[in-house]
Amino acid sequence: MKLYYSRNLNPRVAVAVARYLKSPLEYILSSPRDPANVGAFRSINPNALVPVLEEGERRLWETDAIACRLSAIAGSDFWRTDESTPEMIKWISWSAYHLNSAAGELYFDRIVRPRIQIPPAAPSVLVEAMHNFRTHAATLDRELEDKTWLVGDHVSYADFRVATALPFADGAELPLAEFSNVKRWHERLSEIEAWRSPFDGLT
Ligand SMILES: N[C@@H](CCC(=O)N[C@@H](CS)C(=O)NCC(=O)O)C(=O)O
C-alpha cells in the first residue's frame, strides 16, 4: 500500500492516522499541484490533491475515507464502528463545514500564499475567517469543558480531524490562547507522537 502525501493540512492528518495505526505503508511525498506534476497526478486523483491511499489497483482519496480504511485494516476502533459512530461523524462533519473551513482560510493566507508567492486575500475575507474561527473555537471550547476526548473515553479520529489546523496555529495566527479547553485538549493530543511529529523519519 502507498500513501501519497504532502506536509499540508489534510495529508498531515492522513499521515498522522497511518503512523498512529502503524499502517504498513510506503509514503510517497508528492506535489500534485506543481505544474510539472498536475497532469500526471490527475490519473492518481482526478482532483490533483493529496492524500491518496493506493492498494493495488484501488485508489482512495479524501482524508476521512482513508482514515476509515486504515482503521478497518488495523482492526482498530480509532474509527468508531459502535453506537458512538454518529457522534464521531458529527465532529468530522462539523469540523469540515465550520472550524476547519475558517482555519483553512487563515492557514492558506498566512502559510501557503507566501510560500507560492501569490498576493494575500482581501482583509475583509480574513476578518470574516477570523470571526468564524473564534465562533467555532468557542463552541469547541464549551464542549471540551468536561471532556478529555471528543468521543468516549479514548482518542478517536474525531480528535485528529477536529484538530487538523491546530499544529499550524502559530504560522496561521490562530488565537488558541483564548480557548483554554481547546488548548489543553490539543496539548493532550500532542502527547501522541504520531500526531505531534507525523513526518518524523519520512523524506
Ligand atoms: N477534501 C480533501 C482535501 C485535500 C486537499 O485539499 N489537499 C491539499 C492539501 S490540504 C493538497 O493536496 N494541496 C496540494 C499539496 O499539498 O501539495 C481531503 O480531505 O483529503
Ligand as a Chemical Component Dictionary entry (heavy atoms), coordinates in Angstrom:
data_LIG
# 
_chem_comp.id                   LIG 
_chem_comp.type                 NON-POLYMER 
_chem_comp.pdbx_formal_charge   0 
_chem_comp.three_letter_code    LIG 
# 
loop_
_chem_comp_atom.comp_id 
_chem_comp_atom.atom_id 
_chem_comp_atom.alt_atom_id 
_chem_comp_atom.type_symbol 
_chem_comp_atom.charge 
_chem_comp_atom.model_Cartn_x 
_chem_comp_atom.model_Cartn_y 
_chem_comp_atom.model_Cartn_z 
_chem_comp_atom.pdbx_ordinal 
LIG N1  N1  N 0 -11.109 17.137 0.851  1  
LIG C1  C1  C 0 -9.754  16.670 0.684  2  
LIG C2  C2  C 0 -8.849  17.890 0.560  3  
LIG C3  C3  C 0 -7.427  17.540 0.135  4  
LIG C4  C4  C 0 -6.595  18.801 -0.035 5  
LIG O1  O1  O 0 -7.118  19.948 -0.035 6  
LIG N2  N2  N 0 -5.297  18.620 -0.169 7  
LIG C5  C5  C 0 -4.415  19.755 -0.334 8  
LIG C6  C6  C 0 -3.551  19.932 0.943  9  
LIG S1  S1  S 0 -4.539  20.403 2.339  10 
LIG C7  C7  C 0 -3.400  19.484 -1.439 11 
LIG O2  O2  O 0 -3.274  18.372 -1.919 12 
LIG N3  N3  N 0 -2.683  20.530 -1.823 13 
LIG C8  C8  C 0 -1.534  20.368 -2.678 14 
LIG C9  C9  C 0 -0.328  19.984 -1.886 15 
LIG O3  O3  O 0 -0.402  19.791 -0.656 16 
LIG O4  O4  O 0 0.762   19.870 -2.483 17 
LIG C10 C10 C 0 -9.371  15.782 1.888  18 
LIG O5  O5  O 0 -9.991  15.922 2.943  19 
LIG O6  O6  O 0 -8.476  14.938 1.750  20 
# 
loop_
_chem_comp_bond.comp_id 
_chem_comp_bond.atom_id_1 
_chem_comp_bond.atom_id_2 
_chem_comp_bond.value_order 
_chem_comp_bond.pdbx_ordinal 
LIG N1  C1  SING 1  
LIG C1  C2  SING 2  
LIG C1  C10 SING 3  
LIG C2  C3  SING 4  
LIG C3  C4  SING 5  
LIG C4  O1  DOUB 6  
LIG C4  N2  SING 7  
LIG N2  C5  SING 8  
LIG C5  C6  SING 9  
LIG C5  C7  SING 10 
LIG C6  S1  SING 11 
LIG C7  O2  DOUB 12 
LIG C7  N3  SING 13 
LIG N3  C8  SING 14 
LIG C8  C9  SING 15 
LIG C9  O3  DOUB 16 
LIG C9  O4  SING 17 
LIG C10 O5  DOUB 18 
LIG C10 O6  SING 19 
# 
